[in-house]
């Protein structure tokens, strides 16, 4: 087997071990993008974020829901909306409510500490951060591109 084939095979095997984690809030402007950024350096998961509202920076889609192995919602209302609107896409995903109210700014240190404490109950906090090449995924890349465009719009 050539080195290129061996590397590609190893890369596919490594991707199979990664969990796809989706963070959801209402607008995808403060809490879920903070969670996405905080956990984006982990080697064992791929992360994305979205909002339940139709005018969210990254609106929740059936594709994102179907992609996720674990969905962390910030409030019970998000779980309810998710279960009603995306029932057909929830085949494999586990939904976990973090009970984090909309009282924080983007990357607020208190929010970051709360996210780390509550998410760590469900994801073992292991390993150093990874390179972006290992963590690349179509949904994650799409979510990041939309998020970056929204941040540029806000700054303008």
WOQUIPE-V340832 format. One record per pair of residues at least 24 apart in sequence whose C-alpha atoms are under 10 Angstrom apart, sorted by the first residue. I is the first residue (numbers start at 1). J is the second residue. Records with the same first field share a line. If there is no record, write none. Layout:
# WOQUIPE-V340832
I: J  J
This chain:
# WOQUIPE-V340832
11: 133  134
12: 134
14: 43  44  134  135
15: 44  45  46  134  135  136  137
17: 44  45
18: 42  43  44  45  46  47  69  134  135
19: 43  44  45  46  47  67  68  69  70  123
20: 44  45  46  47  48  64  65  66  67  68  69  70  71  93  137  139  140
21: 45  46  47  48  49  64  65  67  68  69  70  71  72  93  94  123  140
22: 46  47  48  49  50  60  64  65  67  68  69  70  71  72  73  93  95  140
23: 47  48  49  50  51  60  68  70  71  72  73  74  95  96  98
24: 48  49  50  51  52  58  59  60  71  72  73  74  75  78  79  82  97
25: 49  50  51  52  53  56  59  60  72  73  74  75  77  78  79  100  101  102
26: 50  51  52  53  54  55  56  57  58  59  60  73  74  75  77  78  81  102
27: 51  52  53  54  55  56  57  58  59  60
28: 52  53  55  56  57  58  59  60  147
29: 56  57  58  105  106  147  150  151
30: 102  103  104  105  106  107  108  111
31: 73  74  100  101  102  103  104  105  106  107  108  111  112  115
32: 72  73  74  106  107  115
33: 57  58  106  107  143  144  147
34: 104  105  106  107  108  109  111  112  115
35: 72  106  107  111  112  114  115  116  119
36: 140  143  144
37: 106  107  112  144
38: 107  112  113  115  116
39: 112  115  116  119  125  129
40: 129  130  131  132  135  140
41: 127  128  129  130  131  132  135
42: 125  126  127  128  129  130  131  132  135
43: 126  127  128  129  130  131  132  134  135
44: 123  124  125  126  127  128  129  130  134  135
45: 69  123  130  134  135
46: 134  135  136  137  139  140
47: 71  135  136  137  139  140  141  143  144
48: 137  139  140  141  142  143  144  147
49: 73  139  140  143  144  147
50: 143  147
51: 78  82
52: 77  78  79  81  82  85
53: 78  81
57: 143  146  147  148  149  150  151
58: 142  143  144  145  146  147  150
59: 143  146
60: 85  86
61: 85  86  89
62: 86  87  88  89  90
63: 89  139
64: 89  139  140  143
65: 89  90  91  92  93
66: 90  91  92  93
67: 92  93  138  139  140
68: 92  93  94  95  139
69: 93  94  95
70: 94  95  96  122  123
71: 95  96  97
72: 96  97  98  99  118  119  122
73: 97  98  99  100
74: 98  99  100  101  102  115
75: 99  100  101  102
76: 100  101
96: 122
